[in-house]
Amino acid sequence: MVKPGKIILYTALVISIFFAVFILLNSAYSNFHEFKGQQNYIKEINNNSSAEIQSWMTPQSIITHFNISQQVLLNELNITYSKTNLRTPISKICKNKKLNCTTVIEKLNQIK
């Protein structure tokens, strides 16, 4: 016969696993939709020259899709060339460098 303590323990374990899976799936779902929105915006950039630089974009995507040279962008963000820096979103770079992200993005949109 199974002890009541073990039943409670196993039930709590199953419920904990269920909630963990639910939270992970919810996060993956919202991240997927955010990613799809970003992909659609990138497609819009290719078709529309009036598209603007956004804080979620990485330096590499800005260099690729906008007419901004790599050196100008790196100087504006106060970063050095590295694969990691080129793949980090502008918002995170601004946070790490203590830059005003809105001002940086406005300046980059004027440069493009």
C-alpha positions in Angstrom: 0.0 0.0 0.0 1.2 3.5 -0.9 1.7 5.9 1.9 -0.3 9.1 1.9 2.8 11.2 2.1 4.1 9.7 -1.1 0.8 10.4 -2.9 1.0 14.0 -1.9 4.6 14.3 -2.9 4.0 12.7 -6.3 0.9 14.9 -6.9 2.8 18.0 -6.0 5.6 16.9 -8.3 3.2 16.3 -11.2 1.5 19.7 -10.7 4.9 21.5 -10.5 6.0 19.8 -13.8 2.6 20.8 -15.4 3.0 24.4 -14.4 6.7 24.5 -15.5 5.7 23.1 -18.9 2.8 25.6 -19.2 5.1 28.5 -18.4 7.7 27.4 -21.0 5.1 26.8 -23.7 3.5 30.2 -23.0 6.9 31.9 -23.3 7.8 30.0 -26.5 4.4 31.0 -28.0 4.8 34.7 -27.2 8.4 34.7 -28.4 7.4 32.9 -31.6 4.8 35.6 -32.4 7.3 38.4 -31.6 9.8 36.8 -33.9 7.2 36.4 -36.7 6.3 40.1 -36.3 10.0 41.0 -36.6 10.4 38.9 -39.7 7.4 40.6 -41.3 8.9 44.0 -40.4 12.2 43.0 -42.1 10.2 42.0 -45.2 8.5 45.4 -45.1 12.0 47.1 -44.9 13.0 45.4 -48.1 9.8 46.6 -49.8 9.5 50.1 -48.2 12.2 52.6 -47.8 10.3 54.5 -45.1 10.8 51.8 -42.5 12.6 52.8 -39.4 15.2 51.3 -37.2 13.7 49.7 -34.0 15.2 48.9 -30.6 14.8 45.1 -31.1 17.1 45.1 -34.2 20.7 44.0 -34.0 23.6 45.9 -35.5 24.0 43.2 -38.1 20.4 43.5 -39.2 20.7 47.3 -39.4 23.9 47.0 -41.4 22.3 44.5 -43.8 18.9 46.3 -44.3 19.7 50.0 -43.9 22.3 52.1 -45.6 24.5 52.6 -42.5 28.2 51.6 -42.5 29.4 49.2 -39.9 32.0 51.7 -38.5 29.4 54.5 -38.1 27.0 52.2 -36.3 29.7 50.8 -34.0 30.9 54.3 -33.1 27.3 55.5 -32.5 26.7 52.5 -30.1 30.1 52.9 -28.5 30.9 49.2 -29.1 33.8 47.3 -30.7 33.5 44.8 -33.6 32.7 41.3 -32.4 30.2 38.7 -33.4 28.5 38.9 -30.1 28.1 42.7 -30.3 26.7 42.4 -33.9 24.0 39.9 -32.7 22.9 41.8 -29.5 19.7 43.8 -29.8 20.2 47.6 -29.7 18.0 47.9 -26.6 20.4 45.6 -24.7 23.5 47.4 -25.9 22.0 50.7 -24.8 21.2 49.2 -21.4 24.7 47.8 -20.9 26.4 51.1 -22.1 23.9 53.3 -20.2 22.8 55.1 -23.4 19.4 56.6 -24.0 18.0 54.1 -26.5 15.4 56.5 -27.8 18.0 59.1 -28.6 20.3 56.5 -30.2 17.6 55.2 -32.4 16.4 58.6 -33.5 20.0 59.5 -34.4 20.4 56.2 -36.4 17.1 56.9 -38.2 18.4 60.3 -39.2 21.7 58.8 -40.5 20.0 56.2 -42.6 
